Amino acid sequence: MKYLLVGGGGREHAIAESLARDGTARLAAVMATKNPGIAPLADDLLIAPEVEVPRVVSFARKTGADLVVIGPEAPLEAGLVDALGEIGIPAFGPTRAAARIETDKAWARDLLVRHGIPGCPSHALFHDPREAARHVLESPGQLVIKPAGLTGGKGVRVMGDQVDREAAAAYAAGLAGPVVVEERLEGEEFTLQAFVDGSRLVPMPLVQDHKRALEGDLGPNTGGMGSYSMADHGLPFVSPADRDRAFEIMEAVVRAMAGEGVPYRGVLYGQFMNTATGTMVIEFNARFGDPEAMNVLPLLSSDLGAIAWRCADGTLGAGDAVFEARTTVCKYLVPDGYPGNPAPSSPIGIGSSSGALLFYANVEERDGRLWTLRSRTLAFVGMASSLDGAEEVAERAASGVTGGVRHRRDIGTRALLEQRCEHMRRIR
């Protein structure tokens, strides 16, 4: 079986490692920057922007790809799945129309409203950013401002947390396109990902990501500084009823999309907020999360390639994805100054990984050395039977990296988890 992997970040390195566990599989890869973890696993490489759809399609044909596995969201929005379908090459990922669940936040909110799907916060869409700014200034309560399109996880501004009302209005007024303004939700976030074949969903372990750049959940939002999952595949502040509600919301979304003629295939990522009144939808993504993929894929004891095939051809079964009962902690190393002013071209050294899994992201290998670029550099994942054990493995490996990078030492710690649990006990 020949797979073509599209994307070159930490998420895609985790996908490549998972596909490579099938010793008979062959791998080709397209990436904008050569990933030193993916490259040794691939027979063929194309270094090119993943959104250059004609080049990617031509490379898929040239390499004889049986299935294309798409990691990031940008090529989905560019219509890569549609273009591959036109020449008869199946893909693990949604079409451009189905990917709107991520790429157009206003469309995603309207889908929930049209079909009466629960969990949708009150919101308003403004095509004129100046009108959005006036709405922010005139509305009571705390609000969240989101560009309607893709922002790489960095475009949201939360009143009362990151900005005051005047700064929120100024941010909205300065956006280039449509703006979604929503009520601010209070609670604890969690991520539920699922494999989807157009109608059936198979859930993955719950994960909690940490978006804020600095320890103590301070600083600006990032693409994700790290994440953790628990051995029971739940989270201690998410009840079984909370998890069931989140999964039922995702099932309703998939049914609604199929009913509107845009069946969803691939990985559906649901980001939820546990609130005092129940589980609410923050957003959906049309692919694996990054870093969440690095938590769940090492636990997957089933064949990822076989799952991807069944998603693509509509034959996914409830028992097709089996995950080990272990805890994971992922810690990202990022360049100094990230995310606002990252300092690229800094040499880094990696010490002993101390039993942690290493996933390369936005890093360059030159003359036998690793150099930072402008986004997240690499990640370590610790796996153990307990949170303390997994965090210790990940932290020991992350602390051994030298050079112009940093990481959040508090991710996966018992103290931070207890803060999450206490927060939920207090608001409920």
HELIX and SHEET records of a PDB file:
HELIX    1   1 GLY A   10  ALA A   20  1                                  11    
HELIX    2   2 ALA A   39  LEU A   41  5                                   3    
HELIX    3   3 VAL A   53  THR A   63  1                                  11    
HELIX    4   4 ALA A   74  GLU A   77  1                                   4    
HELIX    5   5 LEU A   80  GLU A   86  1                                   7    
HELIX    6   6 ARG A  100  THR A  103  1                                   4    
HELIX    7   7 LYS A  105  ARG A  114  1                                  10    
HELIX    8   8 PRO A  129  GLU A  138  1                                  10    
HELIX    9   9 ARG A  165  ALA A  173  1                                   9    
HELIX   10  10 PRO A  240  GLY A  259  1                                  20    
HELIX   11  11 GLU A  292  VAL A  296  1                                   5    
HELIX   12  12 LEU A  297  LEU A  299  5                                   3    
HELIX   13  13 LEU A  304  ASP A  313  1                                  10    
HELIX   14  14 LEU A  387  SER A  399  1                                  13    
HELIX   15  15 ARG A  414  ILE A  427  1                                  14    
SHEET    1   A 5 ASP A  44  ILE A  47  0                                        
SHEET    2   A 5 ARG A  26  MET A  31  1                                        
SHEET    3   A 5 LYS A   2  VAL A   6  1                                        
SHEET    4   A 5 LEU A  67  ILE A  70  1                                        
SHEET    5   A 5 ALA A  91  PHE A  92  1                                        
SHEET    1   B 4 HIS A 123  PHE A 126  0                                        
SHEET    2   B 4 VAL A 179  GLU A 183 -1                                        
SHEET    3   B 4 LEU A 143  PRO A 147 -1                                        
SHEET    4   B 4 ARG A 157  VAL A 158 -1                                        
SHEET    1   C 4 LEU A 201  PRO A 203  0                                        
SHEET    2   C 4 GLU A 188  ASP A 197 -1                                        
SHEET    3   C 4 ARG A 265  THR A 275 -1                                        
SHEET    4   C 4 GLY A 278  ASN A 285 -1                                        
SHEET    1   D 5 GLN A 208  ASP A 209  0                                        
SHEET    2   D 5 GLY A 226  SER A 229 -1                                        
SHEET    3   D 5 THR A 327  PRO A 335 -1                                        
SHEET    4   D 5 LEU A 378  ALA A 384 -1                                        
SHEET    5   D 5 LEU A 357  TYR A 360 -1                                        
SHEET    1   E 4 GLN A 208  ASP A 209  0                                        
SHEET    2   E 4 GLY A 226  SER A 229 -1                                        
SHEET    3   E 4 THR A 327  PRO A 335 -1                                        
SHEET    4   E 4 VAL A 405  ARG A 406 -1                                        
SHEET    1   F 2 ARG A 212  LEU A 214  0                                        
SHEET    2   F 2 LEU A 218  ASN A 221 -1                                        
SHEET    1   G 4 VAL A 363  ARG A 366  0                                        
SHEET    2   G 4 ARG A 369  THR A 372 -1                                        
SHEET    3   G 4 PRO A 347  GLY A 349 -1                                        
SHEET    4   G 4 THR A 402  GLY A 403 -1                                        
END                                                                             
